[in-house]
Amino acid sequence: MERAKKILNEKYKKAYLKLSNGVKLEGNAIGADVSVSGEMVFNTGMLGYSEAMTDPSYLGQILVFSFCLIGNYGIPALKDGNLFMSKGHESSSIKTQGIIVSDIYDGCYHHDGGSSLEDWMKKQDVPGISGIDTRYLVQMIRENRNLSGRIIPEGAKPQDKNKFEFLKNFKNNEYIDPAKYNLMPSVSTKERAILWKGLKKVAVIDCGAKWNIMRMLAERDCEVELLPWDSDFSEVKCDGWVISNGPGDPKNTGDLVERIKKDVLSLDKPILGICLGHQLLSLASGAKTKRLNHGHRSHNQPVFSLPEKKAYMSSQNHRYAVEKSSIQPGWELWFENANDNSVEGLRHKTKPFMSVQFHPEASSGPNDTSWIMDEFVNLL
């Protein structure tokens, strides 16, 4: 108890959050002494902060946690060997530009060992701010379209521009909108790799794939081959395809959509698109995408399955959606968002193609829609 009191009462130096709408907020500097910029987004989950911070879909974004205390179970150890099997991590490093929290607990009481949240952030050169009214900040993000921010700790150094490839495009005092750039080179694997052996082979197009996609495929006895986003898909031999989640605007991904249309859709093999992969598959089918006024994020997004007439709770993290009016002949609406009726999933009427805007592989939950992974594997 005395240790907990000491940690919670620790004195921090000041840091400032400057927003692109002119608002400036003051709080306590946590993590690394580095100044960063990014798109302002939020997550309302009580748990899963390590999974969120390592999710490549958050690349280029400053993540606001609205829950009152973050860090209370630390960061689980990243195990050697098959990295994607390390629970609590969705990639090998933090992908968020920084985080904003109401309060942070700088201890670590995790059954897998590991480190404290702040020590992890310092080691990976990621800054943050505590002591800010995050619920007020969430409201501001919702009310302002395309809100960007800058985290500026007192005496901070500029961010290392070599950390991610997309950062080379920005000046130190600029507000970053990551959607303006092709982010695929910053998150995709550089080389093809077989990650697991199994009865059926699934090729995963890595647009920023969360490790839990590969975990769930391995658990279903699939061989997994991870492909760089710019691979020649015509050379790939597999039983089915997964087009992964990832960051940014789906229309700002180079020639990826054209290559999916030419070398993946044309094969008539089972396809599952997840999040960004759903948008890319939809664009390849001839549909259109749009930027939402408010992104869908966190663990509590309700979706409704039209054919089955069932509701599910889902995990989401996206700013773009497929335009319902642009759905092409042969395709049908599979899921809708119960809040705004936006497209949450599509299926082909005669071919084994399916895609969902949410995350059936969600880690740390909810697991309501994990059956979609079973449905895909059963098609192989």
Secondary structure, 3 states (H helix, E strand, C coil): CHHHHHHHCCCCCEEEEEECCCCEEEEEEEECCEEEEEEEEEECCCCCHHHHHCCHHHCCEEEEECCCCECCCCECCCCCCCHHHCCCCCCCCCCCCEEECCCECCCCCCCCCCECHHHHHHHCCCEEEECCCHHHHHHHHHHCCCCEEEEEECCCEECCCCCCHHHHHCCCCCCCCHHHCCCHHHHCCCCCEEEECCCEEEEEECCCCCHHHHHHHHHCCEEEEEECCCCCHHHCCCCEEEECCCCCCCCCCCCHHHHHHHHCHHHCCCEEEECHHHHHHHHHHCCCEEEEEEEEEEEEEEEEECCCCEEEEEEEEEEEEECHHHCCCCEEEEEEECCCCCEEEEEECCCCEEEECCCCCCCCCCCCCCHHHHHHHHHC
